[in-house]
Amino acid sequence: MDSIPTAQAERSTRAVPVLAIHGGAGTLLRSGMSQAKAAAYEAALKRVLQAGQQQLAAGASALDVVVEAVRELEECELFNAGRGAVYTAVGTHELDACVMDGAGLRAGAVAGMAFTRNPVLAARAVLEHSEHVLLMGEAADVFAAGQGLEQVAPDWFGTPQRLEQLRRAQAGARGQLLDHDGQHAVTACGTDSGAAPLDETTKFGTVGAVALDAQAHLAAATSTGGMTNKQPGRIGDSPLIGAGCYANDATVAVSCTGTGEAFMRGVAAYDLAALMDYAGLSLKEAAERVVMDKLPRLGGRGGLIAVAANGEVCLPFNTEGMYRGVARVGEPVTVAIYGESA
């Protein structure tokens, strides 16, 4: 379990602005991985973190920063969100996303989208321009189009590697795969040959971001393409407030990645916040309770990223690895894949 304590936790009366991101959790493939392949994933994470760090340093809001970080991850086919999303059992794409602003507990989410290029932007549009919290399917795409968000043909989301992953899942009668078996390492989000650093047959494919800004506001965003070979209509934890995404200025911002059904049953993101609020646990204590104790008892594998109101960051996971990184204003950007600290 990783815990990244605050460095210079307070400047005046406020913590230093910070961004943390994740790109999914899963099983190690160290034995078959070259340094170049790992470096490609790390470079993609660093690009997103460095951009977010610059935004925070310039005074951008936590909400703006997490939405842009997730949008960039949706544009990179390394990750199972947006471009590079996995296929359902009938060869379609159904994308989910959620955004939550810790100021006022405002939230917006979408599920089962098929035409909107960036689901995270649709989720933010729901937050800002709808009286509702969650929209789904065709209606969500129609709403997004009405807000001026770019629409694309469904095949824009797919890649040859994702299609091969679906074929392997169906030919092997393996049921639903949690992420992209057959996905290759990439350079600058373009395909290359070779296995990814994490075992793509057991990797949980979600991306997310959490941030604390200079105004002491928190925000979280999560986006996913779901599970390879999933039943059409299946919705996981990512677009559900309190399960895969949560933010409250009083406590913490959280984005999860893992076995969605377990995170839903355990209301994982909100459970962490509640342990801090009602039980008075620290972020590290609450995260360990949720990820290492409560979720495994529900069959839950994966992890989460979280930033507390005091600026503390924690990135726990109960799998062998999780793509992750942290960027605090005024400090070097750090990224990691395996059990080493980010």
C-alpha positions in Angstrom: 0.0 0.0 0.0 1.3 3.4 -0.9 0.9 6.5 1.2 2.4 9.8 0.1 2.5 12.2 3.1 2.3 15.9 2.5 5.5 17.8 1.9 5.2 21.3 3.3 1.6 20.3 4.3 0.6 23.9 4.9 1.7 27.1 3.2 0.0 29.7 5.3 -3.3 28.0 6.1 -3.8 25.8 3.0 -2.2 22.7 1.7 -0.2 22.8 -1.5 -2.3 22.0 -4.6 -1.9 18.4 -5.8 -3.2 16.1 -8.6 -3.2 12.3 -8.5 -4.2 10.0 -11.4 -4.6 6.3 -12.1 -4.9 4.2 -15.3 -6.1 0.9 -13.9 -4.8 -1.9 -11.6 -3.9 -5.5 -12.2 -1.3 -8.3 -12.2 2.4 -7.9 -12.8 4.1 -9.0 -16.0 7.6 -8.0 -15.1 9.1 -11.1 -16.6 7.9 -10.3 -20.1 8.3 -6.6 -20.0 11.0 -4.4 -21.4 12.0 -1.1 -19.9 10.8 0.6 -23.1 7.3 -0.7 -22.6 7.1 0.4 -19.0 8.5 3.8 -20.0 5.7 4.3 -22.6 3.1 3.9 -19.9 5.0 6.1 -17.5 5.5 8.8 -20.1 1.8 8.9 -20.8 1.1 9.4 -17.1 3.7 12.0 -16.7 2.4 14.1 -19.6 -1.0 14.2 -18.0 0.4 15.0 -14.6 2.7 17.7 -15.8 -0.1 19.5 -17.6 -2.3 19.3 -14.5 0.5 20.5 -12.3 0.9 23.6 -14.5 -2.9 24.2 -14.3 -2.9 24.0 -10.5 0.1 26.3 -10.3 -1.7 28.9 -12.4 -4.7 28.8 -10.0 -7.0 26.4 -11.9 -9.9 24.8 -10.1 -9.7 21.2 -9.0 -12.7 20.4 -11.1 -11.1 21.8 -14.2 -7.9 19.9 -13.6 -9.5 16.5 -12.9 -11.8 16.7 -15.9 -8.9 17.7 -18.2 -6.7 14.9 -16.9 -9.3 12.3 -17.5 -10.1 13.7 -20.9 -6.4 13.3 -21.9 -6.4 9.7 -20.6 -9.6 9.1 -22.7 -7.7 10.3 -25.8 -4.8 7.8 -25.2 -5.6 4.2 -26.4 -3.2 2.8 -23.7 -6.1 3.0 -21.3 -9.6 1.6 -21.3 -11.6 4.8 -21.5 -12.6 6.7 -24.6 -10.3 5.9 -27.5 -9.2 2.3 -26.8 -12.3 1.3 -24.9 -13.0 -2.4 -24.7 -15.8 -4.2 -26.6 -19.1 -5.7 -25.2 -20.1 -9.2 -26.0 -21.9 -8.0 -29.2 -19.0 -5.9 -30.4 -20.1 -2.5 -29.3 -18.7 0.1 -27.0 -20.5 1.4 -23.9 -18.7 4.1 -22.0 -19.3 5.5 -18.5 -18.0 8.5 -16.6 -18.5 10.5 -13.4 -17.4 13.9 -12.1 -17.9 15.3 -8.6 -17.1 18.7 -7.2 -16.3 18.7 -3.5 -17.7 22.2 -3.2 -21.4 21.7 -2.6 -21.3 18.0 -3.5 -22.2 18.7 -7.1 -22.0 15.7 -9.3 -22.7 14.6 -12.9 -22.5 11.1 -14.5 -23.2 9.3 -17.7 -23.5 5.6 -18.5 -23.6 3.4 -21.7 -22.6 6.2 -24.1 -21.8 5.2 -27.7 -21.2 8.4 -29.7 -19.7 11.1 -27.4 -15.9 11.3 -27.9 -15.2 12.3 -24.3 -17.6 10.9 -21.7 -16.0 12.8 -18.9 -17.0 16.1 -20.6 -20.5 14.7 -20.9 -20.5 14.0 -17.1 -19.4 17.5 -16.4 -22.1 18.9 -18.7 -24.7 16.9 -16.6 -23.2 18.5 -13.5 -23.4 22.0 -14.8 -26.4 22.0 -17.2 -28.9 19.4 -16.0 -31.1 19.1 -13.0 -30.2 15.4 -12.9 -27.1 13.5 -11.7 -27.0 10.5 -14.0 -28.0 10.1 -17.6 -27.7 6.9 -19.6 -27.5 5.4 -23.1 -28.9 7.2 -26.2 -30.4 10.0 -24.1 -27.0 10.8 -22.6 -25.4 11.1 -26.1 -28.3 13.3 -27.2 -27.9 15.5 -24.2 -24.1 15.7 -24.8 -24.6 16.6 -28.5 -27.0 19.3 -27.4 -24.3 20.7 -25.2 -22.0 21.0 -28.2 -19.8 18.0 -27.3 -18.1 16.2 -30.2 -19.8 13.1 -31.5 -18.0 10.3 -33.3 -18.8 7.1 -35.1 -18.7 4.2 -32.7 -15.7 2.6 -34.4 -13.6 5.6 -33.3 -13.3 4.1 -29.9 -12.1 0.7 -31.0 -8.6 -0.5 -31.8 -7.4 -3.7 -33.4 -5.9 -4.8 -30.1 -9.2 -4.4 -28.3 -11.0 -6.4 -31.0 -8.5 -9.2 -30.7 -9.0 -9.1 -27.0 -12.8 -9.7 -27.5 -12.1 -12.5 -29.9 -9.7 -14.2 -27.4 -12.2 -13.8 -24.6 -15.0 -15.4 -26.7 -12.9 -18.1 -28.3 -11.5 -19.1 -24.9 -14.8 -19.1 -23.1 -13.2 -16.9 -20.5 -16.3 -14.8 -19.9 -15.8 -11.2 -19.0 -12.2 -9.9 -19.1 -11.5 -7.0 -16.8 -9.3 -5.2 -19.3 -7.4 -5.5 -22.6 -5.9 -8.9 -23.2 -3.9 -8.4 -26.4 -3.3 -4.7 -25.9 0.2 -3.8 -26.8 2.6 -1.4 -25.4 2.5 2.0 -27.0 4.7 5.0 -27.6 3.0 8.4 -27.3 -0.3 6.5 -27.4 0.5 4.8 -30.7 0.6 1.0 -30.9 3.8 -1.0 -30.7 4.5 -4.7 -30.3 4.9 -6.5 -27.0 3.0 -7.1 -23.7 1.9 -4.3 -21.4 3.5 -3.9 -18.0 0.4 -5.2 -16.3 -1.2 -8.5 -17.3 -4.0 -7.3 -19.6 -6.1 -10.4 -19.0 -6.5 -9.5 -15.4 -6.2 -5.7 -15.4 -9.1 -3.5 -14.3 -9.6 -0.8 -16.9 -10.6 2.5 -15.5 -9.0 5.9 -15.4 -9.4 8.6 -12.8 -8.1 11.8 -11.3 -8.4 13.5 -7.9 -7.2 17.0 -7.0 -6.9 19.7 -4.4 -6.6 23.3 -5.6 -5.3 26.5 -4.2 -8.8 27.5 -3.0 -8.9 24.3 -0.8 -11.5 22.7 -3.0 -11.5 19.0 -3.9 -12.7 17.2 -7.1 -12.7 13.7 -8.6 -13.4 12.2 -12.0 -13.6 8.6 -13.3 -14.1 7.1 -16.8 -14.1 3.6 -18.2 -15.0 1.4 -21.2 -16.1 -1.3 -18.8 -15.1 -5.0 -19.2 -14.3 -6.9 -22.3 -17.1 -9.2 -23.4 -19.5 -7.7 -20.9 -23.2 -8.1 -21.3 -24.7 -5.1 -23.1 -26.3 -2.8 -20.6 -23.9 -3.7 -17.7 -23.0 -0.6 -15.6 -20.2 -0.8 -13.1 -19.0 1.4 -10.3 -17.4 4.2 -12.3 -20.4 6.4 -13.0 -22.0 5.8 -9.6 -21.6 8.5 -7.0 -20.0 7.0 -3.8 -19.0 3.7 -5.5 -16.4 4.6 -8.0 -16.1 8.3 -7.5 -16.7 10.8 -4.7 -15.5 14.2 -3.5 -16.3 16.3 -0.4 -14.3 19.4 0.5 -14.7 18.4 4.2 -12.9 15.1 3.8 -11.5 13.6 0.6 -11.7 13.1 -3.2 -11.6 9.5 -4.4 -11.5 7.6 -7.8 -11.6 3.8 -7.8 -10.5 1.0 -10.2 -11.3 -2.6 -9.7 -14.1 -5.3 -9.7 -17.0 -2.9 -10.1 -19.7 -5.0 -8.6 -17.7 -5.3 -5.3 -17.0 -1.6 -5.2 -20.7 -1.0 -5.8 -21.8 -3.3 -3.0 -19.2 -1.8 -0.6 -19.9 1.8 -1.7 -16.2 2.0 -1.6 -15.5 5.7 -2.4 -18.0 7.0 0.1 -17.1 4.4 2.7 -13.6 5.9 2.7 -15.0 9.4 3.2 -17.3 8.2 5.9 -14.6 6.5 7.9 -12.7 9.8 7.9 -15.8 11.8 8.8 -17.6 9.7 11.3 -14.8 7.5 12.7 -12.1 10.1 12.6 -9.6 7.9 10.8 -6.7 9.4 8.8 -6.7 9.0 5.1 -4.2 6.2 5.3 -6.1 4.4 7.9 -9.4 4.7 6.1 -7.9 3.7 2.7 -6.3 0.6 4.2 -9.6 -0.4 5.9 -11.5 -0.2 2.6 -8.9 -1.6 0.1 -7.1 -4.1 2.2 -9.9 -5.4 4.5 -13.5 -4.6 3.4 -13.2 -5.0 -0.4 -11.4 -8.3 -0.4 -14.2 -9.8 1.8 -16.6 -8.9 -1.0 -14.3 -10.4 -3.7 -13.0 -6.9 -4.6 -9.7 -6.5 -6.3 -8.2 -3.2 -7.5 -7.4 0.1 -5.9 -8.1 3.7 -5.6 -6.5 7.2 -5.5 -7.4 9.7 -2.9 -6.4 13.2 -1.8 -7.6 14.6 1.6 -8.6 18.1 2.5 -5.2 18.5 4.2 -3.3 17.6 1.0 -2.4 14.1 2.0 -2.4 11.7 -0.9 -2.9 7.9 -0.7 -2.9 5.4 -3.6 -3.6 1.9 -2.2 -4.2 -1.3 -4.2 -4.6 -5.0 -3.4 -3.4 -6.2 -6.8 0.3 -6.5 -7.8 0.3 -3.2 -9.7 -1.6 0.0 -10.5 -0.8 2.7 -13.1 -0.6 5.8 -11.0 1.2 9.1 -10.3 1.2 12.3 -8.3 2.0 15.9 -9.1 2.2 18.4 -6.3 2.9 22.1 -7.2 6.5 22.9 -6.7 7.7 19.3 -6.5 8.8 16.7 -9.0 6.2 14.6 -10.7 6.2 10.9 -9.6 4.7 7.8 -11.4 4.7 4.1 -10.7 3.3 0.8 -11.9 4.3 -1.8 -9.4 4.5 -1.9 -5.6 7.2 0.9 -5.3 6.0 4.3 -4.1 4.8 6.7 -6.7 
